[in-house]
Amino acid sequence: MRRTTQTAEAISQLTGLPIIFEDAWIECSFGIWDGMSIDEVKEKYPADYQAWLSSTAFAPPEGESYDSVAQRVEVALEKIASEFPGQRVAVITHNGTIKSAVKNVIGGPAESIFHIDISPCSITTVSIWPSDGLRALRTLNEQSHLR
């Protein structure tokens, strides 16, 4: 959360716009895996790791499934559409949350999150039309600003 807060603060300073913290946009909770590297998880919890890679319904012990993330992100997308119709909104968030938002926007199957790649500091943009709520993915994992 520290990195996303730093990014939001930098954008706020440039634009003069306020920062609104919304819990629905936090990263997926990895429970007892939090703070561990992927290699550590593979070594200590090999069966759970494989289950996590195989199903969006699987949640790490004391953690959250990607299905749960997708549900809360859907509510957050609807909230943006209703509270800021036709406006530009910047959401600064994490990999798994962005992948869940993209899956929801394109109407992809749950497993599509395993086929979406999001890099740190990349930009993904979505349009939501206020007239009917139709959504469209405009850019995915855009990184030209980092060069």
OpenMM code with the backbone's topology and positions (N, CA, C; nanometers):
from openmm import Vec3, app, unit

residues = "MET ARG ARG THR THR GLN THR ALA GLU ALA ILE SER GLN LEU THR GLY LEU PRO ILE ILE PHE GLU ASP ALA TRP ILE GLU CYS SER PHE GLY ILE TRP ASP GLY MET SER ILE ASP GLU VAL LYS GLU LYS TYR PRO ALA ASP TYR GLN ALA TRP LEU SER SER THR ALA PHE ALA PRO PRO GLU GLY GLU SER TYR ASP SER VAL ALA GLN ARG VAL GLU VAL ALA LEU GLU LYS ILE ALA SER GLU PHE PRO GLY GLN ARG VAL ALA VAL ILE THR HIS ASN GLY THR ILE LYS SER ALA VAL LYS ASN VAL ILE GLY GLY PRO ALA GLU SER ILE PHE HIS ILE ASP ILE SER PRO CYS SER ILE THR THR VAL SER ILE TRP PRO SER ASP GLY LEU ARG ALA LEU ARG THR LEU ASN GLU GLN SER HIS LEU ARG".split()
positions = [
    Vec3(0.0826, -0.1196, 0.0000),
    Vec3(0.0000, 0.0000, 0.0000),
    Vec3(0.0868, 0.1258, 0.0000),
    Vec3(0.2068, 0.1128, 0.0509),
    Vec3(0.2959, 0.2289, 0.0570),
    Vec3(0.3281, 0.2817, -0.0823),
    Vec3(0.3567, 0.1898, -0.1764),
    Vec3(0.3906, 0.2340, -0.3127),
    Vec3(0.2723, 0.3014, -0.3804),
    Vec3(0.1539, 0.2452, -0.3624),
    Vec3(0.0369, 0.3066, -0.4255),
    Vec3(0.0074, 0.4426, -0.3638),
    Vec3(0.0280, 0.4552, -0.2343),
    Vec3(0.0068, 0.5843, -0.1678),
    Vec3(0.1058, 0.6877, -0.2197),
    Vec3(0.2317, 0.6482, -0.2367),
    Vec3(0.3321, 0.7406, -0.2896),
    Vec3(0.2951, 0.7863, -0.4310),
    Vec3(0.2492, 0.6933, -0.5118),
    Vec3(0.2084, 0.7282, -0.6479),
    Vec3(0.0884, 0.8222, -0.6452),
    Vec3(-0.0094, 0.7920, -0.5620),
    Vec3(-0.1282, 0.8782, -0.5510),
    Vec3(-0.0901, 1.0176, -0.5026),
    Vec3(0.0014, 1.0256, -0.4083),
    Vec3(0.0454, 1.1567, -0.3580),
    Vec3(0.1136, 1.2376, -0.4680),
    Vec3(0.1958, 1.1724, -0.5489),
    Vec3(0.2634, 1.2429, -0.6584),
    Vec3(0.1615, 1.2953, -0.7596),
    Vec3(0.0631, 1.2146, -0.7923),
    Vec3(-0.0406, 1.2578, -0.8863),
    Vec3(-0.1224, 1.3713, -0.8261),
    Vec3(-0.1540, 1.3605, -0.6989),
    Vec3(-0.2314, 1.4648, -0.6304),
    Vec3(-0.1564, 1.5979, -0.6299),
    Vec3(-0.0253, 1.5922, -0.6071),
    Vec3(0.0548, 1.7152, -0.6069),
    Vec3(0.0558, 1.7806, -0.7448),
    Vec3(0.0630, 1.6992, -0.8494),
    Vec3(0.0649, 1.7529, -0.9859),
    Vec3(-0.0702, 1.8086, -1.0288),
    Vec3(-0.1770, 1.7455, -0.9845),
    Vec3(-0.3102, 1.7830, -1.0325),
    Vec3(-0.3889, 1.8703, -0.9354),
    Vec3(-0.3502, 1.8670, -0.8087),
    Vec3(-0.4264, 1.9387, -0.7070),
    Vec3(-0.5534, 1.8672, -0.6650),
    Vec3(-0.5722, 1.7468, -0.7141),
    Vec3(-0.6924, 1.6707, -0.6804),
    Vec3(-0.6727, 1.5931, -0.5506),
    Vec3(-0.7813, 1.5713, -0.4772),
    Vec3(-0.7698, 1.4991, -0.3500),
    Vec3(-0.7495, 1.3494, -0.3718),
    Vec3(-0.6950, 1.2851, -0.2707),
    Vec3(-0.6808, 1.1397, -0.2696),
    Vec3(-0.7976, 1.0833, -0.1897),
    Vec3(-0.8640, 0.9860, -0.2468),
    Vec3(-0.9724, 0.9162, -0.1776),
    Vec3(-0.9292, 0.7710, -0.1629),
    Vec3(-0.9168, 0.7236, -0.0408),
    Vec3(-0.8786, 0.5846, -0.0180),
    Vec3(-1.0046, 0.4984, -0.0172),
    Vec3(-1.0013, 0.3912, -0.0928),
    Vec3(-1.1160, 0.3012, -0.1046),
    Vec3(-1.0663, 0.1583, -0.0845),
    Vec3(-1.1104, 0.0950, 0.0224),
    Vec3(-1.0633, -0.0400, 0.0556),
    Vec3(-1.0879, -0.1428, -0.0545),
    Vec3(-1.1889, -0.1210, -0.1359),
    Vec3(-1.2203, -0.2175, -0.2418),
    Vec3(-1.1066, -0.2327, -0.3423),
    Vec3(-1.0168, -0.1340, -0.3486),
    Vec3(-0.9080, -0.1370, -0.4463),
    Vec3(-0.7770, -0.1892, -0.3890),
    Vec3(-0.7754, -0.2361, -0.2650),
    Vec3(-0.6501, -0.2892, -0.2100),
    Vec3(-0.6146, -0.4206, -0.2791),
    Vec3(-0.4890, -0.4598, -0.2675),
    Vec3(-0.4424, -0.5833, -0.3294),
    Vec3(-0.5091, -0.7029, -0.2645),
    Vec3(-0.5135, -0.8092, -0.3379),
    Vec3(-0.5616, -0.9372, -0.2867),
    Vec3(-0.4826, -0.9728, -0.1612),
    Vec3(-0.5517, -1.0158, -0.0580),
    Vec3(-0.4826, -1.0594, 0.0635),
    Vec3(-0.4299, -1.2008, 0.0413),
    Vec3(-0.3015, -1.2177, 0.0619),
    Vec3(-0.2410, -1.3488, 0.0458),
    Vec3(-0.2268, -1.4217, 0.1790),
    Vec3(-0.2917, -1.3698, 0.2825),
    Vec3(-0.2959, -1.4377, 0.4117),
    Vec3(-0.1579, -1.4685, 0.4659),
    Vec3(-0.1372, -1.5949, 0.5015),
    Vec3(-0.0084, -1.6335, 0.5608),
    Vec3(0.1059, -1.6265, 0.4606),
    Vec3(0.0736, -1.6101, 0.3327),
    Vec3(0.1781, -1.5945, 0.2314),
    Vec3(0.2305, -1.4513, 0.2239),
    Vec3(0.1591, -1.3550, 0.2792),
    Vec3(0.2026, -1.2148, 0.2718),
    Vec3(0.3465, -1.2002, 0.3201),
    Vec3(0.4261, -1.1292, 0.2422),
    Vec3(0.5658, -1.1062, 0.2777),
    Vec3(0.6604, -1.2149, 0.2299),
    Vec3(0.6061, -1.3245, 0.1781),
    Vec3(0.6902, -1.4339, 0.1292),
    Vec3(0.7136, -1.4175, -0.0209),
    Vec3(0.8283, -1.4645, -0.0675),
    Vec3(0.8531, -1.4670, -0.2116),
    Vec3(0.7779, -1.5863, -0.2710),
    Vec3(0.7600, -1.5850, -0.4020),
    Vec3(0.6947, -1.6976, -0.4695),
    Vec3(0.7723, -1.8262, -0.4428),
    Vec3(0.9053, -1.8179, -0.4457),
    Vec3(0.9864, -1.9371, -0.4195),
    Vec3(0.9619, -1.9923, -0.2796),
    Vec3(0.9473, -1.9035, -0.1812),
    Vec3(0.9181, -1.9488, -0.0446),
    Vec3(0.7813, -2.0159, -0.0367),
    Vec3(0.6831, -1.9582, -0.1042),
    Vec3(0.5486, -2.0174, -0.1039),
    Vec3(0.5528, -2.1551, -0.1689),
    Vec3(0.6203, -2.1661, -0.2841),
    Vec3(0.6315, -2.2952, -0.3532),
    Vec3(0.6952, -2.4008, -0.2636),
    Vec3(0.7972, -2.3595, -0.1890),
    Vec3(0.8694, -2.4536, -0.1030),
    Vec3(0.7878, -2.4947, 0.0197),
    Vec3(0.7250, -2.3978, 0.0858),
    Vec3(0.6545, -2.4263, 0.2113),
    Vec3(0.5124, -2.4780, 0.1908),
    Vec3(0.4480, -2.4369, 0.0812),
    Vec3(0.3076, -2.4720, 0.0578),
    Vec3(0.2867, -2.5179, -0.0870),
    Vec3(0.3566, -2.6231, -0.1311),
    Vec3(0.3499, -2.6607, -0.2730),
    Vec3(0.2089, -2.6969, -0.3214),
    Vec3(0.1326, -2.7690, -0.2425),
    Vec3(-0.0027, -2.8080, -0.2853),
    Vec3(-0.0943, -2.6856, -0.2933),
    Vec3(-0.0861, -2.5992, -0.1931),
    Vec3(-0.1674, -2.4772, -0.1946),
    Vec3(-0.1281, -2.3868, -0.3111),
    Vec3(0.0005, -2.3787, -0.3384),
    Vec3(0.0465, -2.2944, -0.4490),
    Vec3(-0.0123, -2.3441, -0.5815),
    Vec3(-0.0087, -2.4749, -0.6034),
    Vec3(-0.0651, -2.5309, -0.7266),
    Vec3(-0.2156, -2.5082, -0.7342),
    Vec3(-0.2834, -2.5204, -0.6205),
    Vec3(-0.4282, -2.4954, -0.6170),
    Vec3(-0.4578, -2.3501, -0.6515),
    Vec3(-0.3754, -2.2598, -0.6010),
    Vec3(-0.3926, -2.1167, -0.6273),
    Vec3(-0.3742, -2.0858, -0.7758),
    Vec3(-0.2768, -2.1526, -0.8396),
    Vec3(-0.2528, -2.1325, -0.9826),
    Vec3(-0.3623, -2.1936, -1.0692),
    Vec3(-0.4355, -2.2874, -1.0130),
    Vec3(-0.5339, -2.3630, -1.0899),
    Vec3(-0.6769, -2.3127, -1.0782),
    Vec3(-0.7056, -2.2346, -0.9752),
    Vec3(-0.8444, -2.1950, -0.9529),
    Vec3(-0.8547, -2.0565, -0.8906),
    Vec3(-0.9381, -1.9732, -0.9500),
    Vec3(-0.9618, -1.8404, -0.8933),
    Vec3(-1.0457, -1.8481, -0.7664),
    Vec3(-1.1036, -1.9641, -0.7382),
    Vec3(-1.1838, -1.9818, -0.6162),
    Vec3(-1.0966, -2.0151, -0.4955),
    Vec3(-0.9705, -2.0548, -0.5190),
    Vec3(-0.8826, -2.0924, -0.4077),
    Vec3(-0.8286, -1.9683, -0.3379),
    Vec3(-0.8323, -1.9717, -0.2066),
    Vec3(-0.7739, -1.8638, -0.1254),
    Vec3(-0.6597, -1.9212, -0.0435),
    Vec3(-0.5453, -1.8536, -0.0393),
    Vec3(-0.4386, -1.8975, 0.0502),
    Vec3(-0.4913, -1.8979, 0.1939),
    Vec3(-0.4334, -1.9797, 0.2810),
    Vec3(-0.4786, -1.9809, 0.4204),
    Vec3(-0.4825, -1.8389, 0.4784),
    Vec3(-0.5967, -1.8026, 0.5340),
    Vec3(-0.6217, -1.6702, 0.5931),
    Vec3(-0.6205, -1.5586, 0.4885),
    Vec3(-0.6265, -1.5962, 0.3611),
    Vec3(-0.6216, -1.4973, 0.2540),
    Vec3(-0.7518, -1.4880, 0.1774),
    Vec3(-0.7417, -1.4368, 0.0569),
    Vec3(-0.8579, -1.4036, -0.0245),
    Vec3(-0.8429, -1.4666, -0.1626),
    Vec3(-0.9501, -1.5170, -0.2177),
    Vec3(-0.9465, -1.5730, -0.3530),
    Vec3(-0.9575, -1.4608, -0.4563),
    Vec3(-0.9140, -1.4910, -0.5785),
    Vec3(-0.9311, -1.3934, -0.6859),
    Vec3(-1.0794, -1.3712, -0.7153),
    Vec3(-1.1625, -1.4732, -0.6921),
    Vec3(-1.3065, -1.4541, -0.7103),
    Vec3(-1.3590, -1.3475, -0.6147),
    Vec3(-1.3116, -1.3499, -0.4910),
    Vec3(-1.3531, -1.2482, -0.3927),
    Vec3(-1.3058, -1.1095, -0.4343),
    Vec3(-1.1831, -1.1022, -0.4837),
    Vec3(-1.1298, -0.9735, -0.5304),
    Vec3(-1.2161, -0.9208, -0.6448),
    Vec3(-1.2491, -1.0081, -0.7394),
    Vec3(-1.3300, -0.9660, -0.8543),
    Vec3(-1.4663, -0.9130, -0.8101),
    Vec3(-1.5245, -0.9729, -0.7079),
    Vec3(-1.6550, -0.9263, -0.6583),
    Vec3(-1.6444, -0.7864, -0.5988),
    Vec3(-1.5432, -0.7629, -0.5162),
    Vec3(-1.5330, -0.6299, -0.4542),
    Vec3(-1.4916, -0.5235, -0.5560),
    Vec3(-1.4113, -0.5634, -0.6547),
    Vec3(-1.3719, -0.4693, -0.7597),
    Vec3(-1.4925, -0.4333, -0.8473),
    Vec3(-1.5806, -0.5287, -0.8702),
    Vec3(-1.7023, -0.5004, -0.9468),
    Vec3(-1.7856, -0.3935, -0.8763),
    Vec3(-1.8016, -0.4062, -0.7466),
    Vec3(-1.8748, -0.3059, -0.6685),
    Vec3(-1.8046, -0.1702, -0.6789),
    Vec3(-1.6715, -0.1711, -0.6731),
    Vec3(-1.5949, -0.0459, -0.6818),
    Vec3(-1.6093, 0.0192, -0.8191),
    Vec3(-1.6098, -0.0609, -0.9258),
    Vec3(-1.6306, -0.0063, -1.0604),
    Vec3(-1.7692, 0.0573, -1.0720),
    Vec3(-1.8688, -0.0106, -1.0180),
    Vec3(-2.0051, 0.0438, -1.0210),
    Vec3(-2.0140, 0.1737, -0.9406),
    Vec3(-1.9410, 0.1791, -0.8300),
    Vec3(-1.9409, 0.3000, -0.7468),
    Vec3(-1.8793, 0.4180, -0.8230),
    Vec3(-1.7691, 0.3934, -0.8924),
    Vec3(-1.7067, 0.4994, -0.9727),
    Vec3(-1.8047, 0.5481, -1.0789),
    Vec3(-1.8697, 0.4542, -1.1471),
    Vec3(-1.9638, 0.4915, -1.2532),
    Vec3(-2.0789, 0.5758, -1.1997),
    Vec3(-2.1262, 0.5442, -1.0795),
    Vec3(-2.2404, 0.6190, -1.0255),
    Vec3(-2.1997, 0.7509, -0.9598),
    Vec3(-2.0832, 0.7548, -0.8965),
    Vec3(-2.0413, 0.8760, -0.8254),
    Vec3(-1.9667, 0.9768, -0.9121),
    Vec3(-1.9068, 0.9291, -1.0212),
    Vec3(-1.8276, 1.0172, -1.1073),
    Vec3(-1.8642, 0.9978, -1.2548),
    Vec3(-1.9919, 1.0056, -1.2900),
    Vec3(-2.0313, 0.9772, -1.4287),
    Vec3(-1.9653, 1.0733, -1.5274),
    Vec3(-1.9026, 1.0154, -1.6296),
    Vec3(-1.8405, 1.0957, -1.7340),
    Vec3(-1.7114, 1.1644, -1.6946),
    Vec3(-1.6659, 1.1436, -1.5721),
    Vec3(-1.5435, 1.2093, -1.5253),
    Vec3(-1.4238, 1.1151, -1.5364),
    Vec3(-1.3058, 1.1743, -1.5336),
    Vec3(-1.1825, 1.0955, -1.5295),
    Vec3(-1.1487, 1.0666, -1.3843),
    Vec3(-1.1192, 0.9413, -1.3571),
    Vec3(-1.0841, 0.8972, -1.2221),
    Vec3(-0.9569, 0.8146, -1.2333),
    Vec3(-0.8593, 0.8438, -1.1511),
    Vec3(-0.7367, 0.7634, -1.1464),
    Vec3(-0.7459, 0.6707, -1.0259),
    Vec3(-0.7316, 0.5429, -1.0513),
    Vec3(-0.7289, 0.4439, -0.9439),
    Vec3(-0.5872, 0.3896, -0.9382),
    Vec3(-0.5224, 0.4074, -0.8257),
    Vec3(-0.3858, 0.3587, -0.8081),
    Vec3(-0.3964, 0.2318, -0.7245),
    Vec3(-0.3612, 0.1193, -0.7850),
    Vec3(-0.3799, -0.0075, -0.7145),
    Vec3(-0.2739, -0.1089, -0.7558),
    Vec3(-0.3001, -0.2347, -0.7294),
    Vec3(-0.2004, -0.3408, -0.7429),
    Vec3(-0.2355, -0.4396, -0.8546),
    Vec3(-0.1399, -0.5240, -0.8862),
    Vec3(-0.1461, -0.6224, -0.9933),
    Vec3(-0.2753, -0.7039, -0.9935),
    Vec3(-0.3001, -0.7781, -0.8876),
    Vec3(-0.4167, -0.8670, -0.8841),
    Vec3(-0.5482, -0.7929, -0.8936),
    Vec3(-0.5523, -0.6750, -0.8369),
    Vec3(-0.6738, -0.5941, -0.8405),
    Vec3(-0.6976, -0.5407, -0.9814),
    Vec3(-0.5917, -0.4985, -1.0485),
    Vec3(-0.6040, -0.4508, -1.1867),
    Vec3(-0.6493, -0.5653, -1.2772),
    Vec3(-0.5880, -0.6824, -1.2608),
    Vec3(-0.6267, -0.7975, -1.3426),
    Vec3(-0.7737, -0.8326, -1.3215),
    Vec3(-0.8204, -0.8229, -1.1984),
    Vec3(-0.9619, -0.8498, -1.1699),
    Vec3(-1.0516, -0.7452, -1.2352),
    Vec3(-1.0104, -0.6191, -1.2308),
    Vec3(-1.0888, -0.5125, -1.2946),
    Vec3(-1.0956, -0.5344, -1.4455),
    Vec3(-0.9832, -0.5688, -1.5069),
    Vec3(-0.9804, -0.5931, -1.6512),
    Vec3(-1.0723, -0.7096, -1.6865),
    Vec3(-1.0635, -0.8170, -1.6110),
    Vec3(-1.1503, -0.9329, -1.6342),
    Vec3(-1.2965, -0.8921, -1.6289),
    Vec3(-1.3326, -0.8118, -1.5294),
    Vec3(-1.4709, -0.7665, -1.5161),
    Vec3(-1.5123, -0.6777, -1.6333),
    Vec3(-1.4247, -0.5863, -1.6728),
    Vec3(-1.4570, -0.4921, -1.7809),
    Vec3(-1.4806, -0.5650, -1.9126),
    Vec3(-1.3964, -0.6624, -1.9439),
    Vec3(-1.4112, -0.7322, -2.0722),
    Vec3(-1.5109, -0.8480, -2.0648),
    Vec3(-1.5606, -0.8753, -1.9450),
    Vec3(-1.6560, -0.9850, -1.9296),
    Vec3(-1.5922, -1.1206, -1.9495),
    Vec3(-1.4639, -1.1294, -1.9181),
    Vec3(-1.3916, -1.2543, -1.9368),
    Vec3(-1.4239, -1.3568, -1.8299),
    Vec3(-1.3935, -1.4823, -1.8582),
    Vec3(-1.4133, -1.5850, -1.7564),
    Vec3(-1.3174, -1.5627, -1.6395),
    Vec3(-1.3498, -1.6188, -1.5259),
    Vec3(-1.2684, -1.5993, -1.4056),
    Vec3(-1.1213, -1.6300, -1.4315),
    Vec3(-1.0941, -1.7372, -1.5049),
    Vec3(-0.9561, -1.7812, -1.5276),
    Vec3(-0.8765, -1.6862, -1.6162),
    Vec3(-0.9427, -1.5893, -1.6792),
    Vec3(-0.8688, -1.4966, -1.7656),
    Vec3(-0.7661, -1.4152, -1.6876),
    Vec3(-0.7838, -1.4012, -1.5556),
    Vec3(-0.6851, -1.3250, -1.4782),
    Vec3(-0.5475, -1.3900, -1.4829),
    Vec3(-0.5438, -1.5213, -1.5074),
    Vec3(-0.4152, -1.5900, -1.5165),
    Vec3(-0.3439, -1.5601, -1.6482),
    Vec3(-0.4124, -1.4931, -1.7401),
    Vec3(-0.3571, -1.4643, -1.8728),
    Vec3(-0.3434, -1.3147, -1.8986),
    Vec3(-0.3451, -1.2369, -1.7924),
    Vec3(-0.3279, -1.0921, -1.8014),
    Vec3(-0.2001, -1.0564, -1.7273),
    Vec3(-0.1134, -0.9794, -1.7920),
    Vec3(0.0132, -0.9405, -1.7302),
    Vec3(0.0109, -0.7908, -1.7010),
    Vec3(0.0387, -0.7557, -1.5778),
    Vec3(0.0416, -0.6157, -1.5361),
    Vec3(0.1775, -0.5874, -1.4723),
    Vec3(0.2475, -0.4880, -1.5244),
    Vec3(0.3787, -0.4502, -1.4714),
    Vec3(0.3655, -0.3371, -1.3698),
    Vec3(0.4614, -0.3280, -1.2771),
    Vec3(0.4594, -0.2159, -1.1822),
    Vec3(0.4637, -0.0818, -1.2563),
    Vec3(0.3876, 0.0119, -1.2090),
    Vec3(0.3809, 0.1489, -1.2628),
    Vec3(0.3224, 0.1575, -1.4030),
    Vec3(0.2607, 0.0509, -1.4507),
    Vec3(0.1968, 0.0573, -1.5820),
    Vec3(0.0607, 0.1255, -1.5701),
    Vec3(0.0062, 0.1611, -1.6849),
    Vec3(-0.1238, 0.2278, -1.6886),
    Vec3(-0.2208, 0.1425, -1.7692),
    Vec3(-0.3342, 0.1163, -1.7096),
    Vec3(-0.4445, 0.0481, -1.7764),
    Vec3(-0.5623, 0.1441, -1.7722),
    Vec3(-0.6264, 0.1663, -1.8862),
    Vec3(-0.7388, 0.2608, -1.8880),
    Vec3(-0.8665, 0.1919, -1.9346),
    Vec3(-0.9750, 0.2380, -1.8760),
    Vec3(-1.1076, 0.1837, -1.9015),
    Vec3(-1.2017, 0.3010, -1.9251),
    Vec3(-1.2938, 0.2846, -2.0164),
    Vec3(-1.4016, 0.3821, -2.0334),
    Vec3(-1.5303, 0.3206, -1.9806),
    Vec3(-1.6084, 0.4027, -1.9106),
    Vec3(-1.7416, 0.3618, -1.8656),
    Vec3(-1.8375, 0.4707, -1.9126),
    Vec3(-1.9286, 0.4364, -2.0027),
    Vec3(-2.0217, 0.5343, -2.0559),
    Vec3(-2.1350, 0.5582, -1.9564),
    Vec3(-2.1556, 0.6852, -1.9170),
    Vec3(-2.2591, 0.7146, -1.8179),
    Vec3(-2.4007, 0.6860, -1.8667),
    Vec3(-2.4226, 0.6893, -1.9965),
    Vec3(-2.5580, 0.6689, -2.0490),
    Vec3(-2.6103, 0.5277, -2.0256),
    Vec3(-2.5211, 0.4293, -2.0343),
    Vec3(-2.5679, 0.2915, -2.0201),
    Vec3(-2.4754, 0.2019, -1.9379),
    Vec3(-2.3652, 0.2573, -1.8879),
    Vec3(-2.2731, 0.1783, -1.8064),
    Vec3(-2.1843, 0.0845, -1.8853),
    Vec3(-2.1924, 0.0909, -2.0180),
    Vec3(-2.1069, 0.0067, -2.1010),
    Vec3(-1.9613, 0.0361, -2.0686),
    Vec3(-1.8817, -0.0687, -2.0634),
    Vec3(-1.7395, -0.0534, -2.0307),
    Vec3(-1.6537, -0.1027, -2.1459),
    Vec3(-1.5385, -0.0411, -2.1613),
    Vec3(-1.4440, -0.0837, -2.2640),
    Vec3(-1.3021, -0.0681, -2.2116),
    Vec3(-1.2194, -0.1667, -2.2394),
    Vec3(-1.0773, -0.1597, -2.2073),
    Vec3(-1.0105, -0.0775, -2.3163),
    Vec3(-0.9407, 0.0290, -2.2779),
    Vec3(-0.8774, 0.1169, -2.3765),
    Vec3(-0.7280, 0.0898, -2.3875),
    Vec3(-0.6605, 0.0751, -2.2760),
    Vec3(-0.5181, 0.0388, -2.2780),
    Vec3(-0.4934, -0.0633, -2.1681),
    Vec3(-0.3917, -0.1452, -2.1893),
    Vec3(-0.3560, -0.2479, -2.0921),
    Vec3(-0.2052, -0.2478, -2.0722),
    Vec3(-0.1626, -0.2309, -1.9486),
    Vec3(-0.0212, -0.2446, -1.9140),
    Vec3(0.0676, -0.1483, -1.9941),
    Vec3(0.0190, -0.0285, -2.0206),
    Vec3(0.0921, 0.0704, -2.1003),
    Vec3(0.2098, 0.1243, -2.0175),
    Vec3(0.3284, 0.1314, -2.0802),
    Vec3(0.4488, 0.1676, -2.0056),
    Vec3(0.5354, 0.2729, -2.0733),
    Vec3(0.4846, 0.3405, -2.1757),
    Vec3(0.5684, 0.4364, -2.2481),
    Vec3(0.6170, 0.5499, -2.1580),
    Vec3(0.5428, 0.5827, -2.0544),
    Vec3(0.5831, 0.6897, -1.9622),
    Vec3(0.7050, 0.6513, -1.8782),
    Vec3(0.7426, 0.5257, -1.8791),
    Vec3(0.8568, 0.4786, -1.7992),
    Vec3(0.9871, 0.4808, -1.8778),
    Vec3(0.9819, 0.5106, -2.0052),
    Vec3(1.1028, 0.5078, -2.0893),
    Vec3(1.1758, 0.6388, -2.0858),
] * unit.nanometer
topology = app.Topology()
chain = topology.addChain("A")
for resn in residues:
    res = topology.addResidue(resn, chain)
    for name in ("N", "CA", "C"):
        topology.addAtom(name, app.Element.getBySymbol(name[0]), res)
